[in-house]
Amino acid sequence: MKEYRIHKGWAIYIYIFGTLTIAFFSFVLLIPLIPAIMQDSSIGLYYFLAVISIPMIALGVIGILDAKNGKFVISSNSVSSISTLSNRELLFTEIKGYR
């Protein structure tokens, strides 16, 4: 059985970029609690930013988890792709042209 993971350099990049993404969009969600910033802005702008920031925070978390847990496994009778959101397995007998 051979197991392949994401390259360590890419994993470090994803950890750093994912953490920065989560931190930035968490700050965007906390903008209404900072009176100096919100006194000139409308509440509609905040709702717009909240709609954008919540999925971006989720994307950062999923990216970090996938970099940590994701792998591609070749076993004696199948090929598997394991990630945060899905697990896929394909038997060699199902692959056309495999001997």
Disulfide bonds with the S-S distance in Angstrom:
none
